[in-house]
Amino acid sequence: MQKKLTITIDEEIYNKLYSVVGTGKISKFIEELVKPHLVSNSLADAYNLMSRDKEREFKASEWIEGLLYDQYN
């Protein structure tokens, strides 16, 4: 879902945006610049964060070891 946001910028900056980016594309241009600073959708980041959870990693290790034990017995 999109939300409307009104911002105030210097006229010179607006004119440059308008001339470089074009009509109807300024919002998308700004969103693409800002998004990496606010939203992390990186799968690698998510796995890295999960790996720091020692309790979760211990339980995952127990689970996989149990599966291996069941497979060979």
PDB file of N, CA, C and O in Angstrom, chain B, residues numbered from 101:
ATOM      1  N   MET B 101       0.840  -1.168   0.000  1.00  0.00           N
ATOM      2  CA  MET B 101       0.000   0.000   0.000  1.00  0.00           C
ATOM      3  C   MET B 101       0.892   1.240   0.000  1.00  0.00           C
ATOM      4  O   MET B 101       1.878   1.313   0.734  1.00  0.00           O
ATOM      5  N   GLN B 102       0.539   2.180  -0.809  1.00  0.00           N
ATOM      6  CA  GLN B 102       1.281   3.422  -0.876  1.00  0.00           C
ATOM      7  C   GLN B 102       0.613   4.488  -0.022  1.00  0.00           C
ATOM      8  O   GLN B 102      -0.606   4.490   0.155  1.00  0.00           O
ATOM      9  N   LYS B 103       1.422   5.384   0.498  1.00  0.00           N
ATOM     10  CA  LYS B 103       0.945   6.525   1.274  1.00  0.00           C
ATOM     11  C   LYS B 103       1.464   7.795   0.610  1.00  0.00           C
ATOM     12  O   LYS B 103       2.566   7.818   0.064  1.00  0.00           O
ATOM     13  N   LYS B 104       0.668   8.832   0.664  1.00  0.00           N
ATOM     14  CA  LYS B 104       1.075  10.110   0.108  1.00  0.00           C
ATOM     15  C   LYS B 104       1.873  10.875   1.154  1.00  0.00           C
ATOM     16  O   LYS B 104       1.491  10.915   2.324  1.00  0.00           O
ATOM     17  N   LEU B 105       2.980  11.482   0.738  1.00  0.00           N
ATOM     18  CA  LEU B 105       3.844  12.257   1.610  1.00  0.00           C
ATOM     19  C   LEU B 105       4.142  13.585   0.935  1.00  0.00           C
ATOM     20  O   LEU B 105       4.540  13.625  -0.229  1.00  0.00           O
ATOM     21  N   THR B 106       3.954  14.636   1.648  1.00  0.00           N
ATOM     22  CA  THR B 106       4.271  15.961   1.117  1.00  0.00           C
ATOM     23  C   THR B 106       5.559  16.432   1.770  1.00  0.00           C
ATOM     24  O   THR B 106       5.670  16.478   2.995  1.00  0.00           O
ATOM     25  N   ILE B 107       6.532  16.783   0.934  1.00  0.00           N
ATOM     26  CA  ILE B 107       7.800  17.301   1.458  1.00  0.00           C
ATOM     27  C   ILE B 107       8.064  18.670   0.840  1.00  0.00           C
ATOM     28  O   ILE B 107       7.536  19.005  -0.220  1.00  0.00           O
ATOM     29  N   THR B 108       8.874  19.432   1.510  1.00  0.00           N
ATOM     30  CA  THR B 108       9.254  20.753   1.015  1.00  0.00           C
ATOM     31  C   THR B 108      10.751  20.729   0.718  1.00  0.00           C
ATOM     32  O   THR B 108      11.563  20.375   1.572  1.00  0.00           O
ATOM     33  N   ILE B 109      11.094  21.109  -0.501  1.00  0.00           N
ATOM     34  CA  ILE B 109      12.509  21.171  -0.888  1.00  0.00           C
ATOM     35  C   ILE B 109      12.779  22.488  -1.606  1.00  0.00           C
ATOM     36  O   ILE B 109      11.860  23.164  -2.069  1.00  0.00           O
ATOM     37  N   ASP B 110      14.021  22.822  -1.684  1.00  0.00           N
ATOM     38  CA  ASP B 110      14.452  24.027  -2.374  1.00  0.00           C
ATOM     39  C   ASP B 110      14.031  23.970  -3.846  1.00  0.00           C
ATOM     40  O   ASP B 110      14.059  22.909  -4.468  1.00  0.00           O
ATOM     41  N   GLU B 111      13.649  25.103  -4.382  1.00  0.00           N
ATOM     42  CA  GLU B 111      13.175  25.177  -5.773  1.00  0.00           C
ATOM     43  C   GLU B 111      14.239  24.699  -6.766  1.00  0.00           C
ATOM     44  O   GLU B 111      13.919  24.044  -7.757  1.00  0.00           O
ATOM     45  N   GLU B 112      15.481  25.023  -6.500  1.00  0.00           N
ATOM     46  CA  GLU B 112      16.560  24.604  -7.403  1.00  0.00           C
ATOM     47  C   GLU B 112      16.673  23.078  -7.437  1.00  0.00           C
ATOM     48  O   GLU B 112      16.864  22.488  -8.501  1.00  0.00           O
ATOM     49  N   ILE B 113      16.555  22.445  -6.271  1.00  0.00           N
ATOM     50  CA  ILE B 113      16.602  20.982  -6.200  1.00  0.00           C
ATOM     51  C   ILE B 113      15.412  20.384  -6.940  1.00  0.00           C
ATOM     52  O   ILE B 113      15.559  19.421  -7.692  1.00  0.00           O
ATOM     53  N   TYR B 114      14.243  20.955  -6.723  1.00  0.00           N
ATOM     54  CA  TYR B 114      13.046  20.463  -7.415  1.00  0.00           C
ATOM     55  C   TYR B 114      13.236  20.545  -8.930  1.00  0.00           C
ATOM     56  O   TYR B 114      12.942  19.589  -9.647  1.00  0.00           O
ATOM     57  N   ASN B 115      13.721  21.674  -9.408  1.00  0.00           N
ATOM     58  CA  ASN B 115      13.914  21.848 -10.855  1.00  0.00           C
ATOM     59  C   ASN B 115      14.908  20.833 -11.409  1.00  0.00           C
ATOM     60  O   ASN B 115      14.712  20.302 -12.502  1.00  0.00           O
ATOM     61  N   LYS B 116      15.969  20.566 -10.661  1.00  0.00           N
ATOM     62  CA  LYS B 116      16.945  19.552 -11.098  1.00  0.00           C
ATOM     63  C   LYS B 116      16.301  18.166 -11.120  1.00  0.00           C
ATOM     64  O   LYS B 116      16.461  17.419 -12.085  1.00  0.00           O
ATOM     65  N   LEU B 117      15.574  17.826 -10.055  1.00  0.00           N
ATOM     66  CA  LEU B 117      14.877  16.537 -10.026  1.00  0.00           C
ATOM     67  C   LEU B 117      13.962  16.404 -11.235  1.00  0.00           C
ATOM     68  O   LEU B 117      13.974  15.390 -11.933  1.00  0.00           O
ATOM     69  N   TYR B 118      13.181  17.430 -11.469  1.00  0.00           N
ATOM     70  CA  TYR B 118      12.225  17.425 -12.564  1.00  0.00           C
ATOM     71  C   TYR B 118      12.933  17.253 -13.902  1.00  0.00           C
ATOM     72  O   TYR B 118      12.465  16.494 -14.752  1.00  0.00           O
ATOM     73  N   SER B 119      14.058  17.949 -14.103  1.00  0.00           N
ATOM     74  CA  SER B 119      14.752  17.875 -15.391  1.00  0.00           C
ATOM     75  C   SER B 119      15.512  16.564 -15.570  1.00  0.00           C
ATOM     76  O   SER B 119      15.609  16.057 -16.687  1.00  0.00           O
ATOM     77  N   VAL B 120      16.045  16.015 -14.497  1.00  0.00           N
ATOM     78  CA  VAL B 120      16.837  14.787 -14.591  1.00  0.00           C
ATOM     79  C   VAL B 120      15.960  13.542 -14.539  1.00  0.00           C
ATOM     80  O   VAL B 120      16.126  12.633 -15.353  1.00  0.00           O
ATOM     81  N   VAL B 121      15.040  13.492 -13.599  1.00  0.00           N
ATOM     82  CA  VAL B 121      14.240  12.295 -13.363  1.00  0.00           C
ATOM     83  C   VAL B 121      13.002  12.271 -14.247  1.00  0.00           C
ATOM     84  O   VAL B 121      12.632  11.222 -14.776  1.00  0.00           O
ATOM     85  N   GLY B 122      12.375  13.398 -14.403  1.00  0.00           N
ATOM     86  CA  GLY B 122      11.210  13.475 -15.267  1.00  0.00           C
ATOM     87  C   GLY B 122       9.896  13.516 -14.513  1.00  0.00           C
ATOM     88  O   GLY B 122       9.817  13.216 -13.322  1.00  0.00           O
ATOM     89  N   THR B 123       8.878  13.895 -15.248  1.00  0.00           N
ATOM     90  CA  THR B 123       7.532  14.028 -14.690  1.00  0.00           C
ATOM     91  C   THR B 123       7.001  12.675 -14.242  1.00  0.00           C
ATOM     92  O   THR B 123       7.121  11.675 -14.951  1.00  0.00           O
ATOM     93  N   GLY B 124       6.415  12.665 -13.062  1.00  0.00           N
ATOM     94  CA  GLY B 124       5.773  11.447 -12.567  1.00  0.00           C
ATOM     95  C   GLY B 124       6.726  10.376 -12.070  1.00  0.00           C
ATOM     96  O   GLY B 124       6.287   9.279 -11.724  1.00  0.00           O
ATOM     97  N   LYS B 125       8.024  10.666 -12.026  1.00  0.00           N
ATOM     98  CA  LYS B 125       8.999   9.656 -11.596  1.00  0.00           C
ATOM     99  C   LYS B 125       9.772  10.067 -10.345  1.00  0.00           C
ATOM    100  O   LYS B 125      10.600   9.303  -9.848  1.00  0.00           O
ATOM    101  N   ILE B 126       9.509  11.254  -9.843  1.00  0.00           N
ATOM    102  CA  ILE B 126      10.261  11.773  -8.704  1.00  0.00           C
ATOM    103  C   ILE B 126      10.015  10.934  -7.449  1.00  0.00           C
ATOM    104  O   ILE B 126      10.959  10.629  -6.720  1.00  0.00           O
ATOM    105  N   SER B 127       8.773  10.562  -7.189  1.00  0.00           N
ATOM    106  CA  SER B 127       8.465   9.764  -5.995  1.00  0.00           C
ATOM    107  C   SER B 127       9.226   8.443  -6.006  1.00  0.00           C
ATOM    108  O   SER B 127       9.830   8.063  -5.003  1.00  0.00           O
ATOM    109  N   LYS B 128       9.197   7.745  -7.132  1.00  0.00           N
ATOM    110  CA  LYS B 128       9.892   6.458  -7.237  1.00  0.00           C
ATOM    111  C   LYS B 128      11.399   6.650  -7.074  1.00  0.00           C
ATOM    112  O   LYS B 128      12.058   5.847  -6.413  1.00  0.00           O
ATOM    113  N   PHE B 129      11.940   7.697  -7.666  1.00  0.00           N
ATOM    114  CA  PHE B 129      13.362   7.996  -7.560  1.00  0.00           C
ATOM    115  C   PHE B 129      13.766   8.194  -6.098  1.00  0.00           C
ATOM    116  O   PHE B 129      14.749   7.614  -5.638  1.00  0.00           O
ATOM    117  N   ILE B 130      13.007   9.011  -5.375  1.00  0.00           N
ATOM    118  CA  ILE B 130      13.308   9.276  -3.966  1.00  0.00           C
ATOM    119  C   ILE B 130      13.139   8.006  -3.134  1.00  0.00           C
ATOM    120  O   ILE B 130      13.965   7.718  -2.267  1.00  0.00           O
ATOM    121  N   GLU B 131      12.072   7.246  -3.392  1.00  0.00           N
ATOM    122  CA  GLU B 131      11.852   6.002  -2.643  1.00  0.00           C
ATOM    123  C   GLU B 131      13.012   5.035  -2.818  1.00  0.00           C
ATOM    124  O   GLU B 131      13.454   4.415  -1.850  1.00  0.00           O
ATOM    125  N   GLU B 132      13.513   4.898  -4.049  1.00  0.00           N
ATOM    126  CA  GLU B 132      14.633   3.985  -4.297  1.00  0.00           C
ATOM    127  C   GLU B 132      15.914   4.447  -3.609  1.00  0.00           C
ATOM    128  O   GLU B 132      16.748   3.622  -3.237  1.00  0.00           O
ATOM    129  N   LEU B 133      16.076   5.748  -3.439  1.00  0.00           N
ATOM    130  CA  LEU B 133      17.245   6.268  -2.723  1.00  0.00           C
ATOM    131  C   LEU B 133      17.144   6.035  -1.218  1.00  0.00           C
ATOM    132  O   LEU B 133      18.140   5.717  -0.568  1.00  0.00           O
ATOM    133  N   VAL B 134      15.949   6.191  -0.670  1.00  0.00           N
ATOM    134  CA  VAL B 134      15.744   6.121   0.772  1.00  0.00           C
ATOM    135  C   VAL B 134      15.603   4.685   1.272  1.00  0.00           C
ATOM    136  O   VAL B 134      16.093   4.357   2.353  1.00  0.00           O
ATOM    137  N   LYS B 135      14.952   3.844   0.515  1.00  0.00           N
ATOM    138  CA  LYS B 135      14.604   2.492   0.962  1.00  0.00           C
ATOM    139  C   LYS B 135      15.784   1.693   1.526  1.00  0.00           C
ATOM    140  O   LYS B 135      15.633   1.093   2.591  1.00  0.00           O
ATOM    141  N   PRO B 136      16.938   1.654   0.876  1.00  0.00           N
ATOM    142  CA  PRO B 136      18.047   0.859   1.441  1.00  0.00           C
ATOM    143  C   PRO B 136      18.495   1.307   2.831  1.00  0.00           C
ATOM    144  O   PRO B 136      19.084   0.528   3.580  1.00  0.00           O
ATOM    145  N   HIS B 137      18.216   2.551   3.167  1.00  0.00           N
ATOM    146  CA  HIS B 137      18.598   3.068   4.482  1.00  0.00           C
ATOM    147  C   HIS B 137      17.582   2.740   5.570  1.00  0.00           C
ATOM    148  O   HIS B 137      17.875   2.864   6.759  1.00  0.00           O
ATOM    149  N   LEU B 138      16.392   2.324   5.158  1.00  0.00           N
ATOM    150  CA  LEU B 138      15.317   2.091   6.113  1.00  0.00           C
ATOM    151  C   LEU B 138      14.830   0.655   6.172  1.00  0.00           C
ATOM    152  O   LEU B 138      14.356   0.204   7.215  1.00  0.00           O
ATOM    153  N   VAL B 139      14.938  -0.065   5.075  1.00  0.00           N
ATOM    154  CA  VAL B 139      14.371  -1.407   4.984  1.00  0.00           C
ATOM    155  C   VAL B 139      15.455  -2.382   4.545  1.00  0.00           C
ATOM    156  O   VAL B 139      16.119  -2.175   3.529  1.00  0.00           O
ATOM    157  N   SER B 140      15.624  -3.441   5.320  1.00  0.00           N
ATOM    158  CA  SER B 140      16.579  -4.483   4.956  1.00  0.00           C
ATOM    159  C   SER B 140      15.813  -5.729   4.561  1.00  0.00           C
ATOM    160  O   SER B 140      15.207  -6.389   5.406  1.00  0.00           O
ATOM    161  N   ASN B 141      15.838  -6.049   3.290  1.00  0.00           N
ATOM    162  CA  ASN B 141      15.169  -7.248   2.800  1.00  0.00           C
ATOM    163  C   ASN B 141      16.177  -8.322   2.411  1.00  0.00           C
ATOM    164  O   ASN B 141      15.828  -9.321   1.782  1.00  0.00           O
ATOM    165  N   SER B 142      17.408  -8.107   2.786  1.00  0.00           N
ATOM    166  CA  SER B 142      18.463  -9.014   2.381  1.00  0.00           C
ATOM    167  C   SER B 142      18.343 -10.354   3.104  1.00  0.00           C
ATOM    168  O   SER B 142      18.310 -10.413   4.333  1.00  0.00           O
ATOM    169  N   LEU B 143      18.280 -11.405   2.333  1.00  0.00           N
ATOM    170  CA  LEU B 143      18.219 -12.748   2.904  1.00  0.00           C
ATOM    171  C   LEU B 143      19.484 -13.035   3.708  1.00  0.00           C
ATOM    172  O   LEU B 143      19.418 -13.660   4.767  1.00  0.00           O
ATOM    173  N   ALA B 144      20.616 -12.589   3.221  1.00  0.00           N
ATOM    174  CA  ALA B 144      21.872 -12.795   3.939  1.00  0.00           C
ATOM    175  C   ALA B 144      21.840 -12.096   5.297  1.00  0.00           C
ATOM    176  O   ALA B 144      22.332 -12.641   6.285  1.00  0.00           O
ATOM    177  N   ASP B 145      21.267 -10.895   5.352  1.00  0.00           N
ATOM    178  CA  ASP B 145      21.147 -10.189   6.627  1.00  0.00           C
ATOM    179  C   ASP B 145      20.272 -10.963   7.602  1.00  0.00           C
ATOM    180  O   ASP B 145      20.575 -11.053   8.792  1.00  0.00           O
ATOM    181  N   ALA B 146      19.181 -11.520   7.081  1.00  0.00           N
ATOM    182  CA  ALA B 146      18.265 -12.286   7.935  1.00  0.00           C
ATOM    183  C   ALA B 146      18.947 -13.531   8.487  1.00  0.00           C
ATOM    184  O   ALA B 146      18.808 -13.837   9.671  1.00  0.00           O
ATOM    185  N   TYR B 147      19.687 -14.256   7.641  1.00  0.00           N
ATOM    186  CA  TYR B 147      20.406 -15.448   8.111  1.00  0.00           C
ATOM    187  C   TYR B 147      21.485 -15.068   9.121  1.00  0.00           C
ATOM    188  O   TYR B 147      21.691 -15.773  10.109  1.00  0.00           O
ATOM    189  N   ASN B 148      22.163 -13.969   8.875  1.00  0.00           N
ATOM    190  CA  ASN B 148      23.192 -13.511   9.800  1.00  0.00           C
ATOM    191  C   ASN B 148      22.589 -13.200  11.166  1.00  0.00           C
ATOM    192  O   ASN B 148      23.144 -13.575  12.199  1.00  0.00           O
ATOM    193  N   LEU B 149      21.457 -12.517  11.162  1.00  0.00           N
ATOM    194  CA  LEU B 149      20.773 -12.196  12.411  1.00  0.00           C
ATOM    195  C   LEU B 149      20.334 -13.467  13.137  1.00  0.00           C
ATOM    196  O   LEU B 149      20.491 -13.567  14.354  1.00  0.00           O
ATOM    197  N   MET B 150      19.786 -14.436  12.405  1.00  0.00           N
ATOM    198  CA  MET B 150      19.354 -15.697  13.019  1.00  0.00           C
ATOM    199  C   MET B 150      20.536 -16.457  13.612  1.00  0.00           C
ATOM    200  O   MET B 150      20.405 -17.084  14.664  1.00  0.00           O
ATOM    201  N   SER B 151      21.685 -16.407  12.948  1.00  0.00           N
ATOM    202  CA  SER B 151      22.849 -17.163  13.429  1.00  0.00           C
ATOM    203  C   SER B 151      23.379 -16.610  14.755  1.00  0.00           C
ATOM    204  O   SER B 151      24.064 -17.323  15.488  1.00  0.00           O
ATOM    205  N   ARG B 152      23.075 -15.371  15.064  1.00  0.00           N
ATOM    206  CA  ARG B 152      23.516 -14.774  16.334  1.00  0.00           C
ATOM    207  C   ARG B 152      22.651 -15.215  17.512  1.00  0.00           C
ATOM    208  O   ARG B 152      23.022 -15.005  18.667  1.00  0.00           O
ATOM    209  N   ASP B 153      21.509 -15.822  17.226  1.00  0.00           N
ATOM    210  CA  ASP B 153      20.607 -16.302  18.277  1.00  0.00           C
ATOM    211  C   ASP B 153      21.110 -17.671  18.726  1.00  0.00           C
ATOM    212  O   ASP B 153      20.784 -18.690  18.117  1.00  0.00           O
ATOM    213  N   LYS B 154      21.894 -17.688  19.781  1.00  0.00           N
ATOM    214  CA  LYS B 154      22.564 -18.918  20.222  1.00  0.00           C
ATOM    215  C   LYS B 154      21.567 -19.999  20.649  1.00  0.00           C
ATOM    216  O   LYS B 154      21.780 -21.177  20.364  1.00  0.00           O
ATOM    217  N   GLU B 155      20.493 -19.615  21.323  1.00  0.00           N
ATOM    218  CA  GLU B 155      19.500 -20.603  21.745  1.00  0.00           C
ATOM    219  C   GLU B 155      18.840 -21.253  20.527  1.00  0.00           C
ATOM    220  O   GLU B 155      18.651 -22.469  20.497  1.00  0.00           O
ATOM    221  N   ARG B 156      18.493 -20.450  19.533  1.00  0.00           N
ATOM    222  CA  ARG B 156      17.892 -20.967  18.316  1.00  0.00           C
ATOM    223  C   ARG B 156      18.852 -21.905  17.581  1.00  0.00           C
ATOM    224  O   ARG B 156      18.448 -22.960  17.092  1.00  0.00           O
ATOM    225  N   GLU B 157      20.105 -21.515  17.511  1.00  0.00           N
ATOM    226  CA  GLU B 157      21.109 -22.342  16.837  1.00  0.00           C
ATOM    227  C   GLU B 157      21.301 -23.676  17.561  1.00  0.00           C
ATOM    228  O   GLU B 157      21.461 -24.714  16.920  1.00  0.00           O
ATOM    229  N   PHE B 158      21.286 -23.646  18.902  1.00  0.00           N
ATOM    230  CA  PHE B 158      21.431 -24.870  19.679  1.00  0.00           C
ATOM    231  C   PHE B 158      20.257 -25.815  19.407  1.00  0.00           C
ATOM    232  O   PHE B 158      20.452 -27.011  19.194  1.00  0.00           O
ATOM    233  N   LYS B 159      19.036 -25.267  19.414  1.00  0.00           N
ATOM    234  CA  LYS B 159      17.855 -26.090  19.150  1.00  0.00           C
ATOM    235  C   LYS B 159      17.874 -26.644  17.723  1.00  0.00           C
ATOM    236  O   LYS B 159      17.502 -27.796  17.498  1.00  0.00           O
ATOM    237  N   ALA B 160      18.299 -25.841  16.782  1.00  0.00           N
ATOM    238  CA  ALA B 160      18.387 -26.296  15.394  1.00  0.00           C
ATOM    239  C   ALA B 160      19.405 -27.421  15.264  1.00  0.00           C
ATOM    240  O   ALA B 160      19.181 -28.389  14.537  1.00  0.00           O
ATOM    241  N   SER B 161      20.518 -27.292  15.967  1.00  0.00           N
ATOM    242  CA  SER B 161      21.545 -28.326  15.946  1.00  0.00           C
ATOM    243  C   SER B 161      21.029 -29.635  16.551  1.00  0.00           C
ATOM    244  O   SER B 161      21.266 -30.712  16.006  1.00  0.00           O
ATOM    245  N   GLU B 162      20.326 -29.535  17.674  1.00  0.00           N
ATOM    246  CA  GLU B 162      19.727 -30.729  18.289  1.00  0.00           C
ATOM    247  C   GLU B 162      18.739 -31.394  17.335  1.00  0.00           C
ATOM    248  O   GLU B 162      18.710 -32.619  17.213  1.00  0.00           O
ATOM    249  N   TRP B 163      17.941 -30.586  16.668  1.00  0.00           N
ATOM    250  CA  TRP B 163      16.928 -31.101  15.759  1.00  0.00           C
ATOM    251  C   TRP B 163      17.570 -31.868  14.600  1.00  0.00           C
ATOM    252  O   TRP B 163      17.153 -32.983  14.287  1.00  0.00           O
ATOM    253  N   ILE B 164      18.578 -31.276  13.968  1.00  0.00           N
ATOM    254  CA  ILE B 164      19.216 -31.918  12.816  1.00  0.00           C
ATOM    255  C   ILE B 164      19.966 -33.175  13.244  1.00  0.00           C
ATOM    256  O   ILE B 164      19.980 -34.166  12.514  1.00  0.00           O
ATOM    257  N   GLU B 165      20.593 -33.141  14.426  1.00  0.00           N
ATOM    258  CA  GLU B 165      21.290 -34.325  14.930  1.00  0.00           C
ATOM    259  C   GLU B 165      20.295 -35.452  15.189  1.00  0.00           C
ATOM    260  O   GLU B 165      20.591 -36.618  14.928  1.00  0.00           O
ATOM    261  N   GLY B 166      19.115 -35.106  15.702  1.00  0.00           N
ATOM    262  CA  GLY B 166      18.077 -36.100  15.924  1.00  0.00           C
ATOM    263  C   GLY B 166      17.605 -36.721  14.624  1.00  0.00           C
ATOM    264  O   GLY B 166      17.336 -37.921  14.572  1.00  0.00           O
ATOM    265  N   LEU B 167      17.500 -35.918  13.572  1.00  0.00           N
ATOM    266  CA  LEU B 167      17.093 -36.445  12.272  1.00  0.00           C
ATOM    267  C   LEU B 167      18.140 -37.406  11.724  1.00  0.00           C
ATOM    268  O   LEU B 167      17.809 -38.454  11.170  1.00  0.00           O
ATOM    269  N   LEU B 168      19.405 -37.036  11.884  1.00  0.00           N
ATOM    270  CA  LEU B 168      20.476 -37.902  11.416  1.00  0.00           C
ATOM    271  C   LEU B 168      20.497 -39.214  12.191  1.00  0.00           C
ATOM    272  O   LEU B 168      20.704 -40.279  11.608  1.00  0.00           O
ATOM    273  N   TYR B 169      20.284 -39.141  13.505  1.00  0.00           N
ATOM    274  CA  TYR B 169      20.254 -40.326  14.353  1.00  0.00           C
ATOM    275  C   TYR B 169      19.105 -41.246  13.908  1.00  0.00           C
ATOM    276  O   TYR B 169      19.294 -42.454  13.765  1.00  0.00           O
ATOM    277  N   ASP B 170      17.914 -40.668  13.691  1.00  0.00           N
ATOM    278  CA  ASP B 170      16.756 -41.457  13.257  1.00  0.00           C
ATOM    279  C   ASP B 170      16.992 -42.109  11.914  1.00  0.00           C
ATOM    280  O   ASP B 170      16.539 -43.231  11.686  1.00  0.00           O
ATOM    281  N   GLN B 171      17.688 -41.436  11.024  1.00  0.00           N
ATOM    282  CA  GLN B 171      17.909 -41.937   9.668  1.00  0.00           C
ATOM    283  C   GLN B 171      18.793 -43.199   9.693  1.00  0.00           C
ATOM    284  O   GLN B 171      18.598 -44.101   8.880  1.00  0.00           O
ATOM    285  N   TYR B 172      19.746 -43.265  10.606  1.00  0.00           N
ATOM    286  CA  TYR B 172      20.685 -44.370  10.618  1.00  0.00           C
ATOM    287  C   TYR B 172      20.329 -45.441  11.638  1.00  0.00           C
ATOM    288  O   TYR B 172      21.075 -46.411  11.771  1.00  0.00           O
ATOM    289  N   ASN B 173      19.235 -45.313  12.357  1.00  0.00           N
ATOM    290  CA  ASN B 173      18.816 -46.317  13.336  1.00  0.00           C
ATOM    291  C   ASN B 173      17.459 -46.878  13.005  1.00  0.00           C
ATOM    292  O   ASN B 173      16.953 -47.737  13.728  1.00  0.00           O
TER     293      ASN B 173
END
